[in-house]
Amino acid sequence: MVSLAGIGKSYRNKLSMVLEHNFAVITVDRVAETLNVHHQEAGRLLSRWCKNGWLKRLTRGAYVPVPLEATSSAVVAEEPLLIANELYAPGYIAGFSAVKHWDFSEQIFETTTYFTTRKIKNRYPFHGGVKYQLKTIKAYKLFGLKPLWFRSKKVMISDPTKTLVDILDDPKIVGGISIVCDVLAEYMESAHYEPDKLITYARKMNNKTIFKRFGFLLETRFSLDKKLSEQLLTNVSESYSYLDPTIQSHHSIAKWRLKTSASWKDEYDRKK
């Protein structure tokens, strides 16, 4: 924990100039441009402000302001979604963070999930006391997004249907297919349920396993009308995929070309 230290008039004026720009994340480049100083001087200023407790270091070369009402610099970043976007854009808020935003789950999930087109070494970093879950995706998956506004700053988040498609594409991102099924139930009961849009999005994802998982879950836990079934089955590949990549799956569902666990296979057979 760093106690907030006094700051001289000159340093206070420079810090005020930087903070007036309302940067979500303060970097060497932004300080250098704002104050018209060399990068070396900008780095020195950031280091001094951080040492005195007026900024908190997120990662190398990136800092966030400490709120004026704080008594120490041991604070949690106020806007984790904005921080994720500042550090890892281009990308969008996804996974359980999007699930919670659209009110598709009551589960508590403290981690902020962000899909980025950048290559990331550490997929579970901590920034400002917040844990992040990062996933690298191809640029063609940057669709089906909605803007979130934090004052004048925009962060993109997957829309309700893209949120569902993303977790059907990769159930691991929310902890497995059972959670995906729970989210699907909430999605289907909401005003956001658009099966035609889901099929359109799934085609753009270039992963036919999405159709398999969606069709299987509908047929096993919900209902599947003939028209939708035909649309989904048209997009099912011949090769087998895993219903849930997080568990061992040795049982086959021929119709949906899926490998499942014994419990899912039993439930599917009972529904038939």
Secondary structure, DSSP 8 states (H G I E B T S, - for coil): --B-----HHHHHHHHHHHTTT-SSEEHHHHHHHHT--HHHHHHHHHHHHHTTSEEEEETTEEEE--TT-SBS----S-HHHHHHHHH-SEEE-HHHHHHHTT--------EEEEESS--S-SS-EETTEEEEEEE--GGG--SEEEEEETTEEEEEE-HHHHHHHHHH-GGGGTSHHHHHHHHHHHHHSTT--HHHHHHHHHHHT-THHHHHHHHHHHHHS---HHHHHHHHHT--SS-EES-TTS---EEETTTTEEE-HHHHHHHHHH-
